[in-house]
Amino acid sequence: MSSDLGSCRPINHLIDRKINEDTATGEEFCLELSIMTKVREIHDFYFKEAKRKGYAARSAYKLLEIHEKKNLFRKGDRVLDLGCAPGAWLQVSCQLIGPTKVGGLIVGVDLKAVKKQSKFWDDRIHTIEGDAFASETAEAIKALADGKLFNVVLSDMMGSTTGHRSTDHLQSVHVARGALALSQDYLVPGGALVAKVFEGAEYHSFVGECRELFKKVKGFSPMASRKDSTEMYVIAQDRKPIE
Ligand SMILES: C[S@@+](CC[C@H](N)C(=O)[O-])C[C@H]1O[C@@H](n2cnc3c(N)ncnc32)[C@H](O)[C@@H]1O
């Protein structure tokens, strides 16, 4: 994977620049335009790669990057994926928990139905169509988990965005807080949570809330994320002992 991502790295630093629209010169606007073109090229790159490799969406590369950076999955892990449609993170989880002979379980939940994919998919993947926060969903998860806890909880959940930065940020923090609360019901001590959140005023308080429950917490912006958005993943590892 690293070599595939490597071809995007040289242009990545450019994308982090933002011009001030009130004071920008024509030259700076041209640079901004060329940066936006590069952003589109990166999106196209991941989109094409995902299609070529058989992933349901380019978001697969976000989780691959998170794992590459933080060594999230172990062989035979039990994974709960909240907001799993169309299924790319289910596929990546399936790849990273090792072959079927080592065991493991992957439970995905989404408001939308999820189609079985032809690659990186086996019988360890189970999906539930429903609201992650509904009590029926909790029952269905517990039945599939057979009374056992999970090693990793993933939340890429997001409702429709409005395009209004602070509204979308607050909505994302609300959902991420819900995922953090659910992680306390489902994670083993030592387990990990990855939760998507858009950066904004509440971001640092959310990270602080995670730090109360996990020993290691870091924000991460994968290259495969839209660099023109504020999308971050809070990676919380090593859940503190359950009191
Ligand atoms: C960005 S997509 C997830 C992509 C997924 N990680 C993948 O790689 O295929 C976000 C998903 O969250 C789901 N979602 C939003 N709110 C939800 C909720 N309350 N319960 C379950 N799913 C939810 C949406 O239906 C949507 O499919």
The ligand as a MOL file (V3000), in Angstrom:
LIG
                    3D

  0  0  0     0  0            999 V3000
M  V30 BEGIN CTAB
M  V30 COUNTS 27 29 0 0 0
M  V30 BEGIN ATOM
M  V30 1 C -19.0740 8.0470 5.1580 0
M  V30 2 S -20.2470 6.7640 5.2270 0 CHG=1
M  V30 3 C -19.3180 5.4150 5.8330 0
M  V30 4 C -18.3940 4.8040 4.8410 0
M  V30 5 C -17.8200 3.4930 5.3460 0
M  V30 6 N -16.8460 3.7120 6.4090 0
M  V30 7 C -17.1080 2.7400 4.2370 0
M  V30 8 O -15.8750 2.7440 4.2310 0
M  V30 9 O -17.7750 2.1710 3.3710 0 CHG=-1
M  V30 10 C -21.2220 7.2260 6.5990 0
M  V30 11 C -22.3710 6.2900 6.8750 0
M  V30 12 O -22.8920 6.5730 8.1830 0
M  V30 13 C -24.2300 6.1450 8.1600 0
M  V30 14 N -24.9270 6.6550 9.3410 0
M  V30 15 C -25.1410 7.9540 9.7030 0
M  V30 16 N -25.8320 8.0100 10.8640 0
M  V30 17 C -26.0400 6.7240 11.2580 0
M  V30 18 C -26.6910 6.1210 12.3780 0
M  V30 19 N -27.2640 6.8740 13.3390 0
M  V30 20 N -26.7230 4.7790 12.4680 0
M  V30 21 C -26.1500 4.0070 11.4990 0
M  V30 22 N -25.5260 4.5260 10.4230 0
M  V30 23 C -25.4670 5.8560 10.2930 0
M  V30 24 C -24.7570 6.6800 6.8380 0
M  V30 25 O -25.9170 5.9870 6.4280 0
M  V30 26 C -23.5520 6.4280 5.9190 0
M  V30 27 O -23.6960 5.2450 5.1760 0
M  V30 END ATOM
M  V30 BEGIN BOND
M  V30 1 1 1 2
M  V30 2 1 2 3
M  V30 3 1 2 10
M  V30 4 1 3 4
M  V30 5 1 4 5
M  V30 6 1 5 6
M  V30 7 1 5 7
M  V30 8 2 7 8
M  V30 9 1 7 9
M  V30 10 1 10 11
M  V30 11 1 11 12
M  V30 12 1 11 26
M  V30 13 1 12 13
M  V30 14 1 13 14
M  V30 15 1 13 24
M  V30 16 1 14 15
M  V30 17 1 14 23
M  V30 18 2 15 16
M  V30 19 1 16 17
M  V30 20 1 17 18
M  V30 21 2 17 23
M  V30 22 1 18 19
M  V30 23 2 18 20
M  V30 24 1 20 21
M  V30 25 2 21 22
M  V30 26 1 22 23
M  V30 27 1 24 25
M  V30 28 1 24 26
M  V30 29 1 26 27
M  V30 END BOND
M  V30 END CTAB
M  END
